[in-house]
């Protein structure tokens, strides 16, 4: 799917997708990335990144896998872009 021509995906979600796609190409299929880092990379707030991320997940363009540390606490989730 060519996201650039997908009118059902908002501009912000497209920006996140393209950023994550570049990251995936650099690091392999599944890669860890924190919400905080996404916020920094896009220069937007946490609620905005979460909205973009959820839009991509709902559209089937992004798969998120939750990860937990040895103590059971959450750590950076892994992401895979569906191209």
Secondary structure, 3 states (H helix, E strand, C coil): CCHHHCCCCCHHHHHHHHHHHHHHHHHCCCEECCHHHHHHHHCCCHHHHHHHHHHHHHCCCEEEEEEECCCCCEEEEEEEECC
